[in-house]
Amino acid sequence: MSPRDAVAARPDRPAPPPRPRRTGPVPVALLLPATLGLLFLVLPLAGLLIRTPWSTLPQRLTEPGVLTALRLSVQAATLATLLCLVLGVPLAWLLARVDFPGRRLVRALVTVPLVLPPVVGGVALLLVFGRRGIVGGWLDSTFGLTLPFTTTGVVLAEAFVAMPFLVIAVEGALRGADVRYEEAAATLGAGRWTTFTHVTLPLVAPGIAAGAVLCWARALGEFGATITFAGNFPGRTQTMPLAVYLALETDLEAAIVLSLVLLTVSVVILVSLRDRWLSSP
């Protein structure tokens, strides 16, 4: 009997009661600041669309600098996401399923990059992985491997700031998953690794996918840690956000076009997660 069949044989949990919905007029004291908040968030995006040079957009999108920055951004964000998946999913499982001393401290340390200024994160990476860093000095002297100001450095910087998004999403999915399936697998003789790969991962696959998408989007838009740790070298470390920053000094329309590309990616990410975020009434 499979774990799902074993769980199905048990009585189902009672469904939660429906949430009450308030009716009646909305107080002006709440409606007015809510409207101002919405305008504050929407107007800058509308301004970006209004100022976009639509007539020359196709030509600007095919310029070599734009394509190079876009290709590098997609490649680096994808590699950073893969690195976060390899390291972040086991970390999320550890935080959600194992009760060990210092778990709260570990969880707090995992979330530090969320509130840490990205430039500070870039400096911290330099102190660890730079040529004179704690780990970077050993890598340079032993293997001749230099990480700062390289494409690999871009991947590391993006993974550093993006991994907390994946860990938090996957840990939340693990905590919300029905542990009875894992308990049933254990009673049938499955070990922890078998349970993890054949039961836990399929259960939380949507959460992992959502976390990976958020992680990829955060990595794609990373600026501060990247420019501090990897620099701004076209074709090697200049990602889309860095190209926007550079274009602002010389060509405003080019900066708008690059910003539009990042805005489009953000909208696509939001649409892909609509079932997870926008399905509640």
N, C-alpha and C positions, 0 to 999 in steps of 0.2 A: 504494500500500500504506500502510495506517495505521500509526502508531507501535506500536500493540498487536500488529499482524500482524508487524511487523518484529522485535519482541522475541520473539514466539512462535516465530519461526523459529530463534532461538538456543537452545542447550541450556539446560535449567533448572538452577538452582543446587541442589546437594544439600541435602536436608532436614536440619535439625539433629537430632542424636540426642536421644531422649527423656530427660527429666531423671529421675535416680534419686529414688525416694521412700523415706524412712526408715520403718522399721517397728519395733515393739517398744514397751515402756512409756515413757511420758513422765517424765523426771526431775522429782521433786517440787520441786527447786530452780528449775525453769523453770515448772512448772505453777502453783505458788502465786502468784508475782508476776504471771504472765499473767492469772490469774483476778482478782486484785486490780485490775489495770489495766483489765480489762473492766468490773468493777463500778464503778470510778471513772468510766468514761465513760457507763455505762448508767443508773446510779442517779439522777443529776440529771434525765435525760430522763423516767425513770419518775416521779420526784417531780412534774415538771411535769404529767404526765398525771393523776396521782392528785389533785392539787390543783385541776384544772380544774373550774370550775363548770358541769358538763354540763347542769344543769336550765335555766340561764339563758343558755346558750351562743348559741342562735339569736338571742335579743333583743340580746345584746351585739355579735354580729357585724354586725348591721344598724344599729348606732348611727352617726349621721352622722360623728363623729370617726374611727371605725374605718374606715369606707368611704373617707373622704377621704384618710386616711393610706395606706391600701392602694392606692388609685388613683394617688396621687402616687408611691408607691414603685415600682409596676409601670411607670409611664410613664418615670420617671427612670432606672430600671435598664435598660429597653429602649433608650432613647436613648443611654445610656452604652455599652451593648453595641454598638450600631450604630457609634458613634464609635470604639470599640476595634477593630471589624472593619475599618473604613476605614483606620485608621492602623496597627493591629497586624499584620495579615496581610502587608502589604509589608515591615514591619520584620522579621518572622519569616523571610520569604523571604530578605531581605538577610543575616541572620545565618546562615542555613543553606546558602545557595548561593553567596555571594560572599565571597571571601577578600580582605579589605582590611586595611590597617594599623589597629590599635586595635580589632579585632573583639572581643577578649576584654574590653576595657574597656567597649565599648558593651553587651555582654551583661551585664556586672556592673551597669552603670547601669540597665539595664532591670529587673533584679531587685531594685533597692534598695527600691521601694515594698512588696515582700513582707516585708521585715524592718524597715522604717521604722515607728515608732509612728504610727498614723493622725492623731493630733492634730498631730504634727510636720509631716505632709504637709499638713494644713489650714493651718498657719502658713506653710509654704512657698508654698502657692497664694496666700495673701493677699499675700505679699511680691512675687509676680509679677503676679497679676491683680487685686489691690486697686486702689482709686482712686489710691493713691500708689505702686503697684507698678511694676515694670520695664515690663511690657506694659499693665497695667490703666490706668496714667495716660495712656498714649497713646490707648488705646481710649476713655477717658472724654472727653478733650479733643478728639479728632478726630471720633468718631462718637456721643458721648454715651452710650456703652454701659457699663453697670455690671454686673459679674458677681457679686461677693460678695452674699450674703443674697438671692439670687434662685433661682428654679427652675433656671435655667441653671447657676448655681453648684453646685447639687446634682448635676447631670449631670457637670460637670467634676470634682468631688471624687470621685464614684463611678468615673468613668473612670480617674482617676489611680491609684487603689488596685487596680482590677480588671484593667487592661490587661496587667500581667505574667502573669497566669494564661492569658490568650489567647495571648500571644506564646510562652510556654514550651510550651504544648500544640501550637501550630501548628509551631513549630520542631522539636519532637520528631517530629511526623508527617512533616515534610519530610525530616528526616534518616533516618527509617525507610522512606520511599518508595523504590521501585525507580527509580533514575535512568536505567535503560536506556530507559524510555519517553521521557524528555526527550531523551536522546541520539539516539534513533531519529527523533524529530520534527525535531531539528536537522539530521540527515543528509538529511531529506526537504525541507529548505529553509525550515522554520518559524523565524521570528524568536523572540527571547526573550519578547516580549509575547504572541505567538500561542501559544507553548509554555506560558506561564504560565496563560493563560486556558482553553486547550483540553485541556491535558494535566496540568499540575501541580495546578490547583485540583480537578478531578475526582478525582485520586489521593488528595489529602489532605482531601477533603470531610468524612469522618468525624472527623478530628482537628480541623478547623475548627469543626464542630458541637459537639464535646465541649468545646473551649476556649470557645466562645461561651456554652454553658450554664454552665460554671464562672464565667465572667466575669459573667454575669447574676446568678448566685446571690451572688457576692461583692459586686456592686454593690447588690443588694437588702438585704444585711445591713450595709452600711457605716454607721458611727456617728461615729467620731472626726473624720475629715476633714470630714464633712458639717456637723456642729454647729459646727466651728471656722470653716469657710469660708463656709457658707451660713446658719448660725443655726438656730433652732428656731421657725419661724413657722407656725402651723396653716394648712393649705390652700395654703401657698406653698413651704415648705422642710421641713415636719415629716413625715419618712418614718416607716415602721413602727418601726425601732429607736429613733428619737427619741421616738416616742409611748410606747413601752414604758418608756423612762427617765422620762418625765414622769408616766406613770400610776403608777409605783412610789411616788411621793411622796403620791398622793392615793387611789388605788383599786388595791389589790393584785390583785383578781380581774380587773380590766380589763387589767392588765399581763400576767397569766397568759394571758388570751384572745389578746392580741396576740402573745405569745411562741408560743402554740400555732399560730397562723397561719404564723409564720416557720418553726417546726419542720416543719409539714406541707409547706411549700415545699421545705425541705431534703431531706425524705424523697423527695419526687417527683423532685427533681434526682438523687438517688442512684439511684433506680429507673431513671430514664431512661438512666443511664450504667452500668447493671449489666453490659451486654455488654462494656464497655471495661475495667471495673475488677474485676468479680466473676466473670469467666468462667474464670480460671485455677484448676486443681485445688488 
